[in-house]
Amino acid sequence: MKYLEKGFKAKTDWWRYIGTLLFTFLGIAIFSFPHGAAVAAKTALGEVDTTRVEDISYLMTLFDSNVNLIYMMLPFVGGLIFLMLGVKFIHKQSITDITTSRDKIDWKRVIFSFVLWGILVAVFVVIQYLLAPESLEFNFKLKPFLILCFLGIILVPIQTSFEEYLFRGYLMQSLAVLAKNKWFPLFFTSIVFGVMHISNPEIEKLGYGLLVYYIATGFFLGIITLMDEGLELGLGFHAANNLISALLVTADWQVFQTYSVFKDVSEPNLIIAIVPSLVLFPLVIFIFSKKYNWSDWKGKLGGIITKPTQINNGE
């Protein structure tokens, strides 16, 4: 059975979708409480500028970088847990069915995608260091970096997996059930995924033009999900993108401010920020297509879908 068609295996009553999304947001809210409580405690002690509590960049300065990473990742932990509970108990759908069209999750795909994009990210950091060494400041501190590695390896894949399961998994399958086609879920989830990043500090620094990158990333992840009939490649790519970046390079204007190896002290440029990835996305799609023998691009990205006749979900 194709990936989007597996959405029909779930219970598809309209109230289940609303209930699962509300339940997911509840998980995010509950797991956001520790950060809010910590900020409130500092505020009570007079250590917080109350006029800047809506400034994400400012809030990042209130705690140690590794502590900030925990606070940032916890809402995603809650979101993933509650989303999976909603899928399993509200929609009566298996985690495998929301992950892949295959009989079981293909972890080799996850690892290949992770390694491929991780190497490309590392290569670009090396190129930047060779071409403009003054743009990167050595930021390595062994103990905080080791703690960052431990926390990052555990928490960052949870954050990226939540986004993949929410956008390319749950929403894409749900919208396919509603729209009975493939192009609408692809366009809708990609645009919403991009706009979701509008509050990131990077947008404040580089402008709304950076949304082009985030939306393009959404389309890239949506395309590889539909062409490969599963989330595995997206899970690996997204985890590598955020984790390797957090370990190698940080900057004062980024949402991830970590004890990375380098700190980018150059003045950010919108074109330089988005062009490399927009050039690499087609290359990575090409590599995936050859390795996994993708075909029928028009049908997989824009075709219609119908409820398989063998499915009876109790409606």
N, C-alpha and C positions, 0 to 999 in steps of 0.2 A: 504494500500500500504506500502511495506517495506521502511525503511529509505533511503537506497542508491537509490532505484528506484525512489524516489521523485526528484532526480537530473534530471530525464528525463522530469519533468514537467516544468523545466526552458527552456528558449530559449538557445539552445546549439550550436549556430554558434561559430566557433573557435575565431573570433575576440572579442566576448563578454567576453571570459575568459581572454584574454590579456588585454582588456580594463578595466575590473573590478579589476584585480591585479594592473595595473598601477594606477588606480584611488585610490585604497587602499593605495599604497605607497605614493601617493600625499598627502593623509590625514595624514599619519604618518609624512611626511616632514613638512607640514604646522604646525602641532601641536608640532613639535620639535623646531620650531623657537624661542619660549620664552626662552628655556634653552640656545640655541646658542647665543641669544642676551644678556642674562645675563652674560654668560662667556665672550663674547666680551667686554661688558662694564667693567668687572673686569680687563680684559687684558689691556684695554685702560688706566685704572687707575694704572697699574703696579702691580696688586695684583695676577697675575697668572704667574707661571713658564711655559713659552711658550714651553719648551722642554718636558713638561709632559701632554700636552693637549690631547694626545691620550690615556692617562692612565685613565681608568674609575674610579679606586680606588682614584686617586688623585682628579679628578673632584668632587667626592663625598664629599671632604673635603672643598670645596669652599663655601658651603651654609649650613644653618641649616638643620638638618635631615628631618624635616617635609617639608621644602621648597624643598629639594632634592626629596622627595617622589612625590610632585606635578609635578616637572619637569620630573621625570622618568615615571610617569603615563600618562602624557598628550599625547605622541605619540600613546599610545594604545587607548586613547579616540578617537583621530582622525582616527586611523585605523578602529576601530569598526564602527564609524559613516559612514565613506566612504565605507566600505565593505557592510554594510547593504543597503546603497543607491545603490550600484552597483548591489546587488542581486535583489533589488526591481525594479529598473528602467532599468537596462541593461539586466538582465536575466528574468525580469518579473516573479519572483518567490516570494512567500510569506515568511515572516520570520518564520512562523510556520513550513513550509515545509523544511526549512534548519535546523530546530531545532529538529524535532521529526517526527516519523511515526504516532503518535497519532493525533486525531482531534484537540487537543489543548495542549499547553505545560503543562506537569505534574509537577507543582511546589512542590508537596509532595515528588517527587523523588529528586529534587534539594536539598530540606531541609534535607531529610534523609541522603543523601550522605555527605552533609556539616557537619551535626552533628556527623556522624559516624567517618569521618576522623579527624574532629576537636578534638574529644575526644581522639582518638589514638595519635595525635600529642601532646596534653596536657599531656597524660599519660607518653609518652617517656621523656618529659621535667622533669616531677616529678621524674621518675626513674633516670635520669641523676643527678638530684639534690641530691637524696638520696644516690646514689652510689659514686658520685664524686662531693661533694659540692664545692670543691676548683676550679672546672672547670667553675662554674657559678658565676659571680659577680653581685650583686644586682644593678640594673641600673634604678630603678623606680623613675620618677619625675612626680608628679601628673599633672600639667598643660600641659607640652609637651605630656604626655601620652594620656590625654583626647583629645588633638588636633589630635594626631596620630590615635586614635580610630575613630574620626569623618572622617578624611581624608581617612583612610584605608577602612572603611565600604563602602564608596562611590566609591573610585578609584580602589582598588585592585580587586574587582569583575569585574570591567570593563576591566582591564588588562587581567585577566584570561579568561573572556568571549571572548575577541577578539581572543586569542590564540585558544580557543576551536572552535569558529565559523570559523576561518581561516583554521585550520588543520583538525579537526574532522568533520567540517561542510562543508564549501565551497570546499576545496581541495579534501576531501574524496569523496564527491558526484561527483565532476567534473571528478576525475580520474576513478571513477566507470563507468561513462558514456563513457569514452574513452576506458578503458580496458575491460569492460563488465565482470569483476569479482570482488571479494571482497578482495582477498589476496594482490593484488598489491597496492590498496589504503592504506591498513593497513600498509604494509611494508614501502612504500614510505613516507607517512606522519609521521610515527614514527621515521624514520631515520632522515628526514629533521628537525623535531621538536627537536630531540636531538642535532644535529649539530648546529642548530640555537643558542644554548647556549654556543658556543665555545668561545665567547668573554667575558663571565662572569668572574668576578674576582675569583670565586671559581675554575675555570679551571686553572688559573695562579697559584693558591695556591696549589691545590691538583693534578694537572696534567691532561692529556687527558683521563686518566682512568675514570674520573668522567663522561665522556660522556656516559659510560655504564649506569649510573643511569638515565641520561636524556633520552636516547633512550628507556630504559626499561619503563620509565614513559610514553613515547609516545605510546609504545605498550599497556601498561595497559589501558590508556585512549581510545585507539583505540578499544581494545577488549570489554570494557564495552559499548562503543558506538554501536558497531555492534551487540553485544549480546542483548542489551536492546532496539535496534532500535530507538536510539535518543541520544541527547546530555545531557539530564538532569542530569544524574549521574556524568558525567564528569564536567559539570558546577559547581555542588556542591562540588565535590572533589577538583578541582583546586582552587576554591575560598577559601576553608578551608585551604588547604595546604599553600597558600601564606599569607593569612590574619592572621591566628592563629600563624604562624611562625613569622611574622613581629611584632605581639603584644607581644609574649612571649620571644623570644630569638633573639639577633643580635650578630654579630661578625665583627671585623674590615676587614675580608677578604671576606665578603659576599656582594652580590649585593644590598641586602636590609640592610641598616644600619639605624636603627630606634631608637626611644626612647622606646624601649621595656622594659619589666619587668626585664629581665636578659640579661647580656652580656656574651657570651661564650669566656673565656680567655684561654681555653686549646689549645694545639697544634693540629690542625686538622689532622685526619687520614683518608685516602681514604676508607679503609675497614669499619671503624666505620660510615663513612658518607653515604655509599650506602647500606650496608647489611640490616639494619633494614627495610628500605623501600622495598627492594627486597623480604624480608621475608613477609612483611605485604601485599604487592600487591596481592599475591595469596589468602591470608586470606580474604581480602575485596572482591575479585571476588567471592569467595565461599559464603560469606554472601549475596551478591547481587543475586547470582544465586539461592539461596534458597528462598529469599524473593520474587523474581520476576519470579520464576519458569522457568528459562532459559532452553532451550533444543536445539537440532540440532546444536551443536557446530561446527561440520565440515561444515555444510551448511552455517551457518551464518558468519563464519570466512574465508572460502575458496571457497565458492560456486560461480557459475556464475550468472550473472544477465542479463536480457533482457529488452528491452523497452516495457512497458505495452502497449497492443494493443489499449487501450482506450485513450491513450495520443496522442494529435496532437498539437505540439508546433510550428507549422508554418514553419518547415524546408522544 
